[in-house]
């Protein structure tokens, strides 16, 4: 996943599962900007994005954020394997459609019938699609050595997220267990009762998050792009990336792993130059790190999404990491590399992918 992919990943806030009726979510009002007034310039940026967008995300495993109250913005807890992508431009606006399959860790309670309640806790496999139309606004601040591109939705976004297979749901004990038992007798299990309620909340969450748009930031001294989800005022600082030492990166993320879950990132282009994955286990562990070639990663993901386990048939390399390590992604092993992460207990880690050929390139004079 290259830098362009990370820009688009900022739009991918798919949380939970479902396509149920929900209150209309109106797009947020764009923050005040001292932006480029030339419509032709904004149209040029939109056309450049239209030309490269699907190339950057097609077939990739894009990060999905935590799905719980108080979730951290930069923590990944699932992936969407993109299998459909179309982008259309009209003047200064872009209309983006993405669809695919994926998984996400879900941990939330839902009310059931007759005062009962149920808790979903586990990995939910899903099919997802969404559509959003956004205006593009461009601003450069040479003194701050920063350029920003804002994507502000112009219409209520649309989202459809449907679970694949079983939802990991259990009654919250007591009366809920009684209601769940009665429901099972009459052919209505707790999973059946919780599913539509969770779908409705998930659909609402997706639309609300997409309505916030995104702001892409470009460091003019290093050429490093980054993204913040939601509206960001011109003077507001960007939230620091997990690895924040000024070095260039291809991807930079924090991941929360759970027992029985997994994280699968990539592909990373290693057809011309080697790359590296720097991993730092912040809590929990150890983390099993497996480098896969593209065909093997696709086979593993397909098996997992079909309800199976993430069984590795072939790998380029494997390493167990308890602290900090750097794992090579070699062109001699794979022209396109993926990284599979699993852990036996709940684990929080951060990783950074760097390319041997990806050096800092100042876009302006920086002393």
N, C-alpha and C positions, 0 to 999 in steps of 0.2 A: 504494500500500500504506500504510494508516494505522497508527496506534499499535497498534490491536487486532490487526492482522495480524502485527505483529512479535512480539507475545506468543505467537501460535500458531506462528510460524515457528521458535521455539525448540524445538518438538517435532519439526521436520523435519530430522532428521539422516540423510538417505538418502545412502549412500555406495556407489559402484560399481554392480554389477548382479548379479541372480541370485535364485533361490528354491531353494536346495539344502539338504539336511539339514545341520543344524549342532547343536553341543552346546546343551543347554537353558541359556538365559540367565535367571537369576532376577533379579527386581527388587532394586535396592539397598535396604538398610535406611535408612529415613528418618532424617535427622539429628535430634538432640534439639532440641525446640522448646518455647518458652514461648508456645504458640499459643492461639487462641480455643478455649475448651472447649465453647462452645455449638454443638451440632450443627445447630441451625436456622440459625445464622449461616453456617456452612460450606455448608449446603445452599442458602442464598440466593446465595452467591457462585457455586456450581456452576450454579444455574439461570440466573443472569445470563450466565455463559460459554456455556451451552448455547444461549441465545436469540440470541447475537450471533456465535458462532464461525464458522459457515459463511458468513454474510453477509460476514465479514471476509476470507475466503480464497478463496471460489469464483471461478474465472476468473483468479486472480492468479498471478504468477511468483514463487514463494517461493524464498529462497536455500538452496543446498546447500553444505555446507562442504568444505574441502579433504579429499582422500582420500589421505593418506599418513602414515607415522609421523612424529610430532612436529608435526602440522598445528596451525596456530593456530586458536583457537576462533572468532574473529570474521572469518575470511577466507572469502569466498564464491568458489566455483570451479564453479558450476553452478546450474541453476534447475529447479524442478518447477512445471509449469503445471497447477494444480489443476482437475480436471474432475468430481470426485465428492467430496462431503463430507456426513457425517452425524454428529450428536452426540446421545447419549442420556445422561440423568441418572438415577441410582438413589441416592437419599439424598444422601450427600456425595461421590459418585464420578461421574466423567465417562467415557464410552466414546466415543472418537473414531476415525472411519474416514476416511481421505483416499486419493485415488487420482488419477493423472494421468500425463502424459508430460513428459519433460524431457531434460536432458543434463547431463553432468558430466565434467570433465577427470579422467582416471585415469592414474596413474603408479605402477606396481608390477610386481614380478616374481612369476611363478608357476612352481612345479616342473612339469616334464613327465615323460613316461615314460622309463625307462632312464637316469635321471640327467641328463636335459636340463632346460633352463629357458627361459622365454620372458618377454618384457617387454611389457606393455601401456603405451603412452604416446600419449595423444590424447583427443579428445572422444568419449565413449560416449553414444549416444542410448538412452533407456530408457523403459519403462513401469513404473510403481511404484504400490504400494498398501501401506498398513500400518494396523494396528489396535492401539490401546493403551487400557487402562483405568487411570485414576489417581485417587487420593484428593486432595482439596484441603484445604490447611491454611493458615490466615490468621493473620498476626501484624502488629501495628503497634507501632512504637517512636517515640513522639512526640518524645522527647528527641533521637533521631538523625534525626528528620524523615523517616522511612522506613516504608513498608509493604511486606510481602513475602507473596506467595502461592506456596506450594510445591505442585507437582504430582508425586506419587510413585506410580509404577506399582504396582498390586496383583497383577498376573498377568504372566507372561512375555509380552512383546509379540510380535506376529506381523508379518512383513514379506515382501513379494514384489516383487522388482525384476527385470525381464526386459529384456535388451538388444534394441534395435531396429537391424536392419541389421548391418553389419560391425564387428567389434571390432578396433581398431588394434593388432595384436600381431605381434611378430617374434621369431624365435629369438635367443638370446644369443650366437650365433656358435659356432665349433668343433663339438663333438659335437652341440650342440643344433641346428645347421644341418643336420647329417647326418640326425638323427632327423626333423627337420621335412621334409627332402627325401624321405626314405623314406615318411613319412606321406602326403605329397602324392601319391606314386606309387600308394599303396593307397587313396586317396580320403579321407585324414584329414589336413587341413591343420593348421598350428600354431594357427590360430584355433579349429578344432574341438577341439583338444587342450586349449587354455588355457581355453576358455569354462566348462566345468563347475567347474574348479578356482577360477576367479575368482568364479563365482557363489556357491560355498560360502563363500569368505572374505567376500564382500560381504554375504551374508545374515547371517553371524555379526557383522560390524561394525555393521550396522543394528540388530540386536536388542540388542547390547551397549550401543549409544549410547542407544537408546530406553529401556532399562531404568534409565538414570540419572535420568530425569525432567527437571524444569526448575524454576527458581525465577524468578518474576516480581517485579520490584522497582518500586515507585512512589515517586518523590520527592514528598513532601507539600508542598514549598515551590514547586515548579514544575509539578506534575502530570505530569511526564515518566515514562512507563513504559519499562522495559528488561527484558531477560531474560538469565539465565545458564543454560547447559545443564548438567544434572547436579545432584546435591544440593549445597546451600549452607547451611552452618551460620548460625544467626541473627547471630552476631557477625562473620562473614566479610565482607570488603569485596567489592563487585561490580567485576569487571574493567571498566576504562574503555572507553568507546566510542571509535571512531576519531577523531571530532570530539568533543572533551571540554572545551568552553569555557563550559558552563552554558546555552547557548542551546537553546530548544525545537526539536525536530526530528520529522519524520514517519518518516524512515528514516535510518539512520546505519550505514554498512557499509564494509568494506574488500574489494576485489575483485582477484583475480589473473587476468589475461587471458593467453591464449596465442595464438600465430599460428594462424589457422584456427578459433579459438574465438570465443565472443561472450558478452556478458552482456546480458540483457533484463530490465528491472525494470518494476514497475508492475502495474496502472494507478494513477496518482496522480489524485485527484479535483481537477479544475480547472473544475468546472461552475459554481461560485459565485465563487471567488477564484483569482487567479494563484498559482503556486508557483514555487520556484526549486530548481535542482540545483547545489550547490557541489561542484566536482571538484578534486582535488589529485593529480597524477601524482607518485608517490613514487619510481619507478624505471621505466626503459624509456620507452615511448611513441614517437611521439605517439599519443594516443587519439582515435579518430573518434567523436564524440558525435552521435547522431541522435535527434531527438524524433519519435515516431510517435503517431498517433491509434490508438484501440483496434482498429478493423477492420484497419488496415494492419499492426499488430503481430501480430495473430492470423494473418494471411496469411503473414507472414515466418516466424513460429514453425512453422507447419504445414509450409511448404516445407523448412525446415531439418531438422525431425524426420523428414521423408520421405526424407532423404538428400541434399537439395539444399544450395545455399549460401544464406547470409543476404542475399538480394538485396532492396534497398529499392526499392519501386515508387513510393511517395509519402512525403513527410516534411513535418513542420511546420517543422523547422529542422535545420541541420547545422553542426558546428563541429569543427575540429581543435585539440586541446589538448595542449600539451607541458609545461605547468607547472600553474598554478592558474587556474581560471575559474569564473564563475557563469553558468549557462545558464537563461534564463527558460522556464517552462512556463506558457503563456498560455491563459486560458479562451477567448480569441478564436480560437485555433488548434484546440483539442481540448477537449471536456468531460471526457475521461479521457485522460491522457497516459502514454506509455511512453517509456523511454530505452534505446536500443541503444548498447552500447559494444563497439568492436573495436579491435585494435592489431596492427601488423605483426610485433612481437617480444614476448617475454614481458614483461609489464608489471604492476606493482603500483600500485594507486591506492586512494584513499578517496573516498567521496562522502557527501553529506548532502542530503536533501530537506527543505525547509521550506515552510510554507504562509503566505501573507500574513495569513491570519486566525487562525493558530495561535499565540496568545500564552500566556505563562506564567500559570498560575492557581493561586495558593496554596490548598491545601486546609486549612491550619491557619495560625495567626498566625506569621509568619516575620519577624524583625527583621533 
